[in-house]
Amino acid sequence: MSTPERMSGWTRLTTGTAQVDVVGRRKTWYIGFGVVLLVCVLSLVLRGFNLGIDFTGGSQIQMPATGVNGAITTQQVEEIYNGVIGTAPETVQSVGTGDSASILVRSEALGPDQIVPLRDQLFTQLQPLGAGGVPNPAAISDSLVSGTWGGEVTTQALIALAVFLVLVTLFLALYFERAMALASLVALVSDVVVTAGVYSIIGLEVTPSTVIGLLTILGFSLYDTVVVFDKVRENTRGLLKLTRRTYAEAANLALNQTLMRSLNTSVIAILPVLGLLVIGVGLLGVGTLADLAIVQLIGMLTGVVSSLFLATPLLVDIKLRDRRIREQADRVAARRARSAAVRNGEAPAEDDTEDDTAVGAAAAVPATPSRTAPAPPRPGVRPTGKTGRRRR
């Protein structure tokens, strides 16, 4: 069997014996997360979101994607819109496939004096086919979208977010401890801010599907954190009585032991989201799926990074505020310094070893006197005492 020194990096990663010093470099991660959060917050404050028509209100025009001359492209529709209205529409996208394929145009609110000539030009130049397979002006429909519906979705989403945070805080505080609950919430808030900031920086359109997708990533973000914290709790059980490793080292060991599991979980979770983007958007042309998949993809990537590089280092710093944890770390340092001095011949050897698996367990059990086995009888000697047999 190969020793840990001869193992490759991949073998150590898959067997949970990697030695990545995540907790020891926590100041580096704090600086990185601080810069990202600062950029995201500034973008949210100064630039804001690119709100969709469901939030701002506007007009929506839909027509079949097939005309007399063949398939109708989004570029053709956008050029006609520019020629009639004089400005570019908010979005022009193709939705559906086959006979149900259509072109969806979303723009600012248009009056009747703008809608009527726009529909006439779309029909005259593109000749979209109706239900009977012949050009029909009725195949072009228009509707006015109110922005109140998007506001109601946002309000309900914020209420759901608040309830979720309260319940999660109570659960983590009872199941783990308050320090772990606080570190988890900080990482969770970081995930939400970074995801929202990416949308603001790139200028992606925010729709009700985006808000719903943002709520779905909260559970995934906490899942990885809970898995790591459960291992941290296991590694630090009874730590105050031991001097083998400090709390920071035990937490870092838990990270390395669960690193491969976190990566596998993330890859398995991201694959269906990529399927939504490739199949739902690329093949089916469903724009709603794109809004849902993009926010989930960003949130999952942010969640796995924060659970590994933010939540656990933050937990260590919170625990180091406890005097008992600091004193235990001092005892570990003192023991290591004494061991180093013994190895260098600077101090006499002392029998101060301890068993980290059961400290004081043997001392707590009192010794019981053992009975000595009786000597075997001499040949020919009649047995004395009770033999357990009944005489006949």
C-alpha positions, 0 to 999 in steps of 0.5 A: 500500500502506498504511503500518503507521501507517494500518493498523487494529488488526484488520489489524495483528493479522491481519498479525502487525504488532500492537504489544501490549506484553505483555513490557513489562507483565510485572509486571502479569501476574505480579501477576494470575497470583499472585492467581489462583494464591493463591486457587486454592491456598487453595481447594484447601487449605481447601475441597478437591474435591467428589469423586464417587461413584467416589472416595468410594464409594456407591450407584447407582440407575438406572431408565427415564425413561419411566413409565405416565404419560409421561416421568419427571423428575429432580425427581420422583425426587429428591422420592421419594428425600428422602421415603424416605431423608430426605436429598438424593441426591448427583446425579440426572441424565437420561442417554441419549435415546429408548428408552434414556433413563434416570434415574441416582441417585447417593448415599452408601452405602445399606443394604438397609433403605433400598434396598428401600423406596426401590425400592418407592416409585419403582415405586409412584409412577412406574411405570417401563416395562420392556423389554416396554413394561409396568411392571416392578419389575425395571426399577429396578436398584441397585449399590454403587460402591467408591471404590477404582476412582477412587483407582486412576485417580488414582494412574495419572493422577499417574504419567502426569503425572510421566512427561509432565513429565519427557519434556517437560522433556527435549524442551524443554531439547534442542530449545530451551534450559533457560530455555525449558524452565523457563518452559514448565513453570512455565506448565504447572503454573500451568494445572493449578493454576488448572483444579483451583482452579476446580473447587474454587471452583465445587464441580464434581464430580470424576470419573475423566472429570475426571482424564482430561480434565485430562491431555488439556489438558497437550498443548494448553497446551504447543502454544501455548507451543512455537509462541511460543518457536520464533518467539522463537528465530528472532527472537533468533538472533545477537542478541548481535552486534546493537544494533537491539533487545533480547531483551525486544523480540525476544520481544515481537515474536514474541508479536505475530507469533504472536498471531493464530495462537494465537487461531485455534488456540484458537477451533478447539480450543474449538469441538469442546469446546463441541459436547460440552457442547451436543450431548453434554449438552444433547441426549444427556444424557450426564453423562460428556461434561459432566465431560470437556468442562468440564475441557477448556474451563477448561484450554484457556482457561487454557492460551492465557492462560498461553502469551501472558501468563506463559510468554514474560514469564517467559522474558525475566526468566530470560534477563535473568539472563545477563550477555551479554543485559544487556550487549547491552541496554545497547549498544542503549540506548547506541546509541539515546541516541547517535542521539537526541543526533545528531537533536537536534544535541547530538552530531556524526553518526557512521557507526555504522550496521550491517546486522542481517541480516548483521553482518560478513558482507561483511568476512569475504569477501576482495576478489578482483581483477577482470580488465579486459576486452580492448579490441576489435581495430581493423578490418582487423587480423589476430587474434593469439593462440589463437582456439580454432579449428583451422586448415584 
